[in-house]
Amino acid sequence: MKIRHGIIWEGMKKEIPMQLYLGLGILLIGGILLGGEYFLVKWTPLHKQRVADATLKQLPYHNDSLGVDMQVAAGIYGKVESFPGGAKIFRPRFWGVGPSLTLTSEPNVDHAAEFSQYILAKWETDGVLGNIPNYHFDHTQIMNRDAVLLQRSRGHALILTAHVISPERIIAAECSTGDADPALLIGACDESLRTLKIAGPEPPAAKPALEDVTPPTFTPPRVTTRH
């Protein structure tokens, strides 16, 4: 019996270290996982903010032949390729299609300072009539000039196009998010397009509407005479 008990005790002494090592290993792995989760929770928002700041940082762009000046988001501004009547600014990617901004210019033969009601109505209804997904029309002003912003989907990308008119020329600027983060890059497109400035005399600022301050007509009280 003593021999048997001795064998059992020796076996237990051999098993205890293995169980101890296993428990320590589980605790160590759990600690690493918890630490990694804490690191990700704290680090990820800061990393996303740094990426957003770097993407949205604006860089100056000037093109004499097109007659434009603007600020282009760094997440879009990479290479520049010129072609007759336009230029393309893009950031190439190793995989997929990167964001891009394509500028084109055409003469304004009518020398109008504003888009016609006909073309505005056409742009506004294109989304419904053409069944264009995620279509949005916005008649606005860009750098004190009449402009229209059109947003739509094209494959995996979101496209934001600005049409800006001056008496000398009409500029179309099409910005694509490519395969990049559409939520971030569509903001970069919007901020870039809203800085587009066309060369030439600026139209006069619209005069504020005058408020009617004419006092109401005074009506004297009615006097009743008793008899």
C-alpha positions as CSV (number, residue, x, y, z in Angstrom):
1,M,0.0,0.0,0.0
2,K,2.8,2.4,0.8
3,I,4.4,1.7,-2.5
4,R,1.0,2.4,-4.3
5,H,0.5,5.6,-2.4
6,G,4.0,6.7,-3.2
7,I,3.4,6.1,-6.9
8,I,0.1,8.1,-6.8
9,W,1.9,11.0,-5.0
10,E,4.7,11.0,-7.5
11,G,2.2,11.1,-10.4
12,M,0.4,14.0,-8.7
13,K,3.6,15.9,-8.4
14,K,4.2,15.5,-12.1
15,E,0.6,16.6,-13.0
16,I,0.5,19.8,-10.9
17,P,3.2,21.7,-12.8
18,M,1.4,21.0,-16.1
19,Q,-1.9,22.3,-14.7
20,L,-0.1,25.3,-13.3
21,Y,1.5,26.0,-16.6
22,L,-1.8,25.6,-18.4
23,G,-3.6,28.0,-16.0
24,L,-0.8,30.6,-16.3
25,G,-0.9,30.3,-20.1
26,I,-4.7,30.9,-20.1
27,L,-4.3,33.9,-17.8
28,L,-1.5,35.3,-20.0
29,I,-3.5,34.9,-23.2
30,G,-6.5,36.5,-21.6
31,G,-4.4,39.4,-20.4
32,I,-2.9,39.9,-23.9
33,L,-6.4,39.8,-25.4
34,L,-7.8,42.3,-22.9
35,G,-4.8,44.6,-23.3
36,G,-5.1,44.4,-27.1
37,E,-8.8,45.2,-26.9
38,Y,-8.1,48.2,-24.7
39,F,-5.4,49.4,-27.0
40,L,-7.6,49.1,-30.1
41,V,-10.5,51.0,-28.3
42,K,-8.2,53.8,-27.3
43,W,-6.0,53.8,-30.4
44,T,-8.5,53.3,-33.3
45,P,-10.4,56.6,-32.9
46,L,-7.2,58.5,-32.7
47,H,-5.9,56.7,-35.8
48,K,-9.1,57.4,-37.7
49,Q,-8.9,61.1,-36.8
50,R,-5.3,61.3,-38.0
51,V,-6.3,59.6,-41.3
52,A,-9.2,62.0,-41.7
53,D,-7.1,65.1,-40.9
54,A,-4.4,63.9,-43.4
55,T,-7.0,63.2,-46.1
56,L,-8.9,66.5,-45.7
57,K,-5.8,68.7,-45.6
58,Q,-6.1,71.1,-48.5
59,L,-3.4,71.8,-51.0
60,P,-3.4,74.6,-53.6
61,Y,-4.0,73.9,-57.2
62,H,-3.7,76.5,-60.1
63,N,-4.3,76.0,-63.8
64,D,-3.8,78.9,-66.2
65,S,-5.2,77.2,-69.2
66,L,-8.5,76.4,-67.5
67,G,-8.6,79.6,-65.5
68,V,-9.2,78.0,-62.2
69,D,-7.7,78.1,-58.7
70,M,-8.8,75.8,-55.9
71,Q,-7.8,73.8,-52.8
72,V,-7.7,70.1,-53.3
73,A,-7.8,67.6,-50.5
74,A,-4.5,65.7,-49.9
75,G,-6.4,62.4,-50.1
76,I,-7.2,63.2,-53.7
77,Y,-4.1,65.2,-54.8
78,G,-1.5,62.9,-56.1
79,K,-0.6,63.1,-59.8
80,V,-1.8,65.6,-62.4
81,E,-2.5,64.7,-66.0
82,S,-3.5,67.4,-68.5
83,F,-5.5,66.9,-71.7
84,P,-7.1,69.2,-74.2
85,G,-9.7,71.3,-72.4
86,G,-9.1,69.8,-69.0
87,A,-7.0,68.1,-66.3
88,K,-7.2,65.1,-64.0
89,I,-5.9,65.1,-60.4
90,F,-5.7,61.6,-58.9
91,R,-4.1,59.5,-56.2
92,P,-3.2,56.1,-57.7
93,R,-3.6,53.0,-55.6
94,F,-1.7,49.7,-55.8
95,W,-5.1,47.8,-55.6
96,G,-8.3,49.2,-57.0
97,V,-9.2,52.7,-58.2
98,G,-8.1,55.7,-56.2
99,P,-10.0,59.0,-55.8
100,S,-9.8,61.5,-58.6
101,L,-10.9,65.0,-59.6
102,T,-11.4,65.8,-63.3
103,L,-11.7,69.4,-64.5
104,T,-13.0,70.5,-67.9
105,S,-13.7,74.0,-69.3
106,E,-15.8,75.2,-72.1
107,P,-16.5,78.7,-73.4
108,N,-19.7,80.4,-72.3
109,V,-21.1,81.5,-75.6
110,D,-24.1,83.2,-74.1
111,H,-22.0,85.1,-71.6
112,A,-24.6,84.6,-68.9
113,A,-23.7,84.8,-65.3
114,E,-26.3,82.3,-64.2
115,F,-27.5,78.9,-65.5
116,S,-30.8,79.0,-67.4
117,Q,-34.0,77.7,-65.8
118,Y,-34.2,75.1,-68.5
119,I,-30.8,73.5,-67.6
120,L,-31.5,73.7,-63.9
121,A,-34.8,71.9,-64.3
122,K,-33.1,69.3,-66.5
123,W,-30.4,68.6,-63.8
124,E,-33.0,68.6,-61.0
125,T,-35.1,65.9,-62.7
126,D,-32.3,63.8,-64.2
127,G,-32.2,61.6,-61.1
128,V,-35.9,60.5,-61.4
129,L,-36.2,60.4,-65.2
130,G,-32.8,58.6,-65.6
131,N,-33.4,56.3,-62.5
132,I,-29.9,57.3,-61.2
133,P,-29.2,55.8,-57.8
134,N,-28.3,58.1,-54.9
135,Y,-28.9,61.2,-57.0
136,H,-28.9,64.6,-55.3
137,F,-29.3,68.1,-56.8
138,D,-28.2,71.3,-55.1
139,H,-28.4,74.7,-56.7
140,T,-25.9,76.8,-54.8
141,Q,-23.1,79.3,-55.1
142,I,-19.4,78.6,-55.2
143,M,-17.0,81.5,-54.6
144,N,-19.8,83.9,-55.4
145,R,-20.7,82.3,-58.7
146,D,-23.8,80.4,-59.7
147,A,-23.2,76.7,-59.4
148,V,-24.9,73.3,-59.2
149,L,-23.7,70.2,-57.2
150,L,-24.8,66.8,-58.5
151,Q,-24.2,63.6,-56.5
152,R,-24.7,60.1,-57.7
153,S,-23.4,56.5,-57.5
154,R,-21.2,54.9,-60.1
155,G,-20.4,51.3,-59.3
156,H,-18.7,51.3,-55.8
157,A,-17.8,55.0,-56.1
158,L,-19.7,58.1,-55.2
159,I,-19.5,60.9,-57.7
160,L,-19.9,64.6,-56.8
161,T,-19.9,67.0,-59.8
162,A,-19.8,70.8,-59.6
163,H,-20.9,73.0,-62.5
164,V,-19.8,76.6,-62.1
165,I,-20.5,79.4,-64.5
166,S,-18.9,82.7,-65.3
167,P,-19.5,85.1,-68.3
168,E,-16.4,83.7,-70.0
169,R,-16.4,80.0,-69.2
170,I,-18.3,77.1,-67.7
171,I,-16.3,74.7,-65.5
172,A,-17.3,71.1,-64.7
173,A,-15.4,69.4,-61.9
174,E,-16.1,65.8,-61.3
175,C,-14.8,64.2,-58.1
176,S,-14.9,60.5,-57.6
177,T,-14.2,58.6,-54.3
178,G,-13.0,55.5,-56.3
179,D,-12.7,52.4,-54.1
180,A,-11.6,54.4,-51.1
181,D,-13.8,55.1,-48.0
182,P,-16.8,56.9,-49.6
183,A,-17.9,58.5,-46.3
184,L,-14.5,60.2,-45.9
185,L,-13.7,60.9,-49.5
186,I,-17.1,62.4,-50.4
187,G,-16.4,65.0,-47.7
188,A,-13.0,65.6,-49.2
189,C,-14.7,66.1,-52.6
190,D,-17.3,68.5,-51.3
191,E,-14.7,70.6,-49.4
192,S,-12.5,70.7,-52.5
193,L,-15.2,71.6,-55.0
194,R,-16.5,74.5,-52.8
195,T,-13.1,76.2,-53.1
196,L,-13.2,76.3,-57.0
197,K,-12.5,79.9,-58.2
198,I,-12.8,80.9,-61.8
199,A,-10.6,83.6,-63.1
200,G,-12.1,86.9,-64.2
201,P,-14.2,89.7,-62.7
202,E,-16.4,88.5,-59.9
203,P,-20.1,89.3,-60.1
204,P,-21.4,91.9,-57.7
205,A,-22.6,90.6,-54.4
206,A,-26.4,90.3,-54.2
207,K,-27.9,93.3,-52.5
208,P,-29.8,92.3,-49.3
209,A,-33.5,92.8,-49.6
210,L,-34.8,96.0,-48.0
211,E,-37.2,95.4,-45.2
212,D,-40.4,97.4,-45.4
213,V,-40.4,99.7,-42.4
214,T,-43.3,101.9,-43.5
215,P,-45.4,102.6,-40.4
216,P,-49.0,101.4,-40.5
217,T,-51.6,104.1,-41.4
218,F,-52.8,105.8,-38.4
219,T,-56.5,105.5,-37.9
220,P,-57.9,108.1,-35.5
221,P,-60.4,106.9,-32.9
222,R,-64.0,107.2,-33.8
223,V,-65.8,109.8,-31.7
224,T,-69.5,109.2,-31.0
225,T,-71.6,112.3,-30.3
226,R,-74.6,111.8,-28.0
227,H,-77.8,113.8,-28.6
